[in-house]
Amino acid sequence: QVQLQESGPGLVKPSQTLSLTCTVSGGSITTNYYYWSWIRQPPGKGLEWMGYIAYSGSTYYSPSLKSRTSISRDTSKNQFTLQLSSVTPEDTAVYYCARGVKSGSYNPGYWGQGTQVTVSS
């Protein structure tokens, strides 16, 4: 039943902050020990897990992106957000939000459709 939908600007200029929102329906982001992740896929490359926010609000980030990444949430709207600062063209990718496959796991099992973000001047 859970559904996830990414939204946000499709074009971001270099040095700016990329901001995306994931709207969740069919389940609460605060319950059932679920983990909510952001994943991206650059053109021609594999999936890259970026980080998660847990049901408790706790966050964890990929070490390679930690310095530039922030995940937060708005529980009243059942949404969680991604902010990636100081972007470069290397950050161009399809960005996905996802829920863990089961309680207590951050391994993505339920995905949004993805949204293309291009970093270009």
C-alpha positions in Angstrom: 0.0 0.0 0.0 2.8 2.4 0.7 3.5 4.9 -2.1 6.3 7.4 -2.5 6.5 10.4 -4.8 9.6 12.6 -5.4 9.2 16.3 -6.2 11.4 19.3 -6.7 13.3 21.3 -9.3 14.7 19.4 -12.3 17.4 21.9 -12.9 19.9 23.2 -10.4 22.9 25.5 -11.0 26.4 24.6 -9.8 27.3 25.7 -6.3 23.6 25.8 -5.3 21.7 23.4 -3.0 19.6 20.6 -4.5 16.4 20.2 -2.6 13.9 17.3 -3.1 10.8 16.2 -1.2 9.4 12.7 -0.8 5.7 12.5 -0.1 4.6 9.2 1.5 1.1 7.8 1.5 -0.2 4.5 2.8 2.0 4.5 5.9 3.5 6.7 8.5 7.2 7.7 8.4 7.3 7.6 12.2 6.1 4.1 12.9 6.9 0.4 12.4 10.7 0.7 12.7 10.9 1.7 9.0 13.8 3.5 7.4 13.4 6.1 4.7 16.3 6.5 2.2 17.5 8.6 -0.7 19.3 6.9 -3.6 20.6 8.3 -6.9 21.7 7.0 -10.2 24.0 9.1 -12.5 23.7 8.5 -16.2 25.4 5.2 -17.2 26.3 4.4 -13.6 25.0 2.3 -10.8 22.8 3.1 -7.9 24.3 5.1 -5.0 22.7 5.1 -1.6 22.9 8.5 0.0 21.4 8.2 3.4 18.3 7.6 5.5 16.1 9.0 8.1 14.6 6.5 10.5 11.2 6.3 12.1 12.7 7.9 15.2 14.2 10.8 13.2 17.7 9.5 13.5 19.8 10.1 10.3 22.8 8.4 8.7 24.7 9.3 5.6 27.0 7.7 3.1 30.5 8.7 4.2 31.3 10.0 0.7 28.4 12.5 0.8 28.0 13.2 4.5 29.6 16.6 4.4 27.1 17.9 1.8 24.0 15.9 2.7 21.1 16.6 5.0 17.9 14.6 5.4 15.0 15.9 7.4 11.3 15.4 7.7 7.9 17.0 8.3 5.8 14.5 10.2 2.6 16.6 9.9 2.8 16.2 6.1 4.3 12.7 6.2 7.2 13.9 4.0 11.0 13.7 4.2 13.4 15.8 2.3 16.9 15.7 0.8 19.3 18.7 0.6 22.6 18.3 -1.2 24.8 21.4 -1.0 27.5 22.7 -3.3 26.4 20.7 -6.3 28.4 20.1 -9.4 27.6 18.5 -12.8 28.7 15.2 -11.2 25.6 15.3 -9.1 23.4 15.0 -12.2 21.3 11.9 -11.7 17.9 10.4 -11.2 17.0 10.7 -7.5 14.8 8.2 -5.8 13.3 8.0 -2.4 12.5 4.6 -0.9 11.4 2.7 2.2 13.2 -0.2 3.7 12.1 -3.7 2.6 11.0 -4.5 6.1 11.0 -3.2 9.6 14.5 -2.5 10.9 16.1 -2.6 7.5 17.3 0.3 5.4 17.8 -1.9 2.3 15.4 -0.2 -0.1 12.3 -2.3 -1.0 9.7 0.2 -1.9 10.7 2.9 -4.4 9.3 6.1 -5.8 9.3 6.6 -9.6 12.4 8.8 -9.4 13.0 12.3 -10.6 15.7 13.6 -12.9 17.9 16.4 -11.6 20.3 18.1 -13.9 23.1 20.4 -12.6 24.0 22.9 -15.2 24.6 26.6 -15.7 
